[in-house]
Amino acid sequence: MQASMTSSFPLLHPVPADRAGVPSAAAAAARCAGTMAFSFDSSTLLQGQKAVTISHNGSVYRLQATKLGKLILTK
């Protein structure tokens, strides 16, 4: 028999904060939606490459790092 885990309190998710301790707008929006977005460092996605492709809903996108350290996502 499994124990039921019910509570009258809502499930709270931590909200990541920036260096000043202020929650980011995206993190706050995710919390309001009841979900928490995953966070990845760009080096994890790029794995030493200048660009990678990402498949999403049948479309292919290109994520590219610029010389100035910015990211560009194109379809």
C-alpha positions as CSV (number, residue, x, y, z in Angstrom):
1,M,0.0,0.0,0.0
2,Q,1.4,3.4,-1.0
3,A,1.2,6.4,1.3
4,S,-0.6,9.3,-0.2
5,M,1.4,12.6,-0.1
6,T,-1.2,15.3,0.0
7,S,-0.8,18.8,1.4
8,S,-2.9,21.9,1.7
9,F,0.3,23.9,0.8
10,P,1.3,24.6,-2.8
11,L,4.6,23.1,-4.0
12,L,7.1,25.9,-4.1
13,H,10.0,26.0,-6.6
14,P,13.2,28.0,-6.0
15,V,13.7,31.0,-8.1
16,P,17.3,31.6,-9.3
17,A,18.6,35.1,-8.6
18,D,21.2,37.2,-10.3
19,R,24.4,38.2,-8.5
20,A,22.6,41.0,-6.7
21,G,20.1,38.5,-5.3
22,V,17.2,39.7,-7.5
23,P,15.2,37.0,-9.3
24,S,15.4,37.2,-13.1
25,A,12.3,38.0,-15.0
26,A,12.4,34.6,-16.8
27,A,12.7,32.8,-13.4
28,A,9.9,34.7,-11.9
29,A,7.7,34.0,-15.0
30,A,8.5,30.3,-14.8
31,R,7.6,30.2,-11.1
32,C,4.3,32.0,-11.8
33,A,3.6,29.4,-14.5
34,G,4.2,26.6,-11.9
35,T,7.2,25.2,-13.7
36,M,11.0,25.8,-13.5
37,A,13.0,26.2,-16.7
38,F,16.2,24.2,-17.0
39,S,19.4,26.3,-17.1
40,F,22.4,25.4,-19.2
41,D,25.8,27.1,-19.5
42,S,26.4,28.0,-23.1
43,S,29.7,26.1,-23.1
44,T,27.7,22.9,-22.3
45,L,25.5,23.5,-25.4
46,L,28.3,24.6,-27.7
47,Q,30.9,22.0,-26.5
48,G,33.9,24.0,-27.8
49,Q,32.2,24.7,-31.2
50,K,31.3,28.1,-32.6
51,A,27.8,27.0,-33.5
52,V,25.4,24.1,-33.0
53,T,22.0,23.1,-34.5
54,I,18.9,22.6,-32.4
55,S,15.8,20.7,-33.7
56,H,12.5,22.0,-32.3
57,N,9.0,21.1,-33.5
58,G,10.2,19.9,-36.9
59,S,12.4,23.0,-37.5
60,V,16.2,23.4,-37.3
61,Y,17.7,26.4,-35.6
62,R,21.3,27.4,-35.4
63,L,22.8,28.7,-32.1
64,Q,26.0,30.7,-32.8
65,A,28.5,32.4,-30.4
66,T,29.9,35.7,-31.7
67,K,33.4,37.1,-31.2
68,L,32.0,39.5,-28.7
69,G,30.6,36.6,-26.6
70,K,27.0,37.1,-27.5
71,L,24.6,34.3,-28.8
72,I,22.6,34.4,-32.0
73,L,19.7,32.0,-32.6
74,T,18.5,31.8,-36.2
75,K,16.0,29.6,-38.0
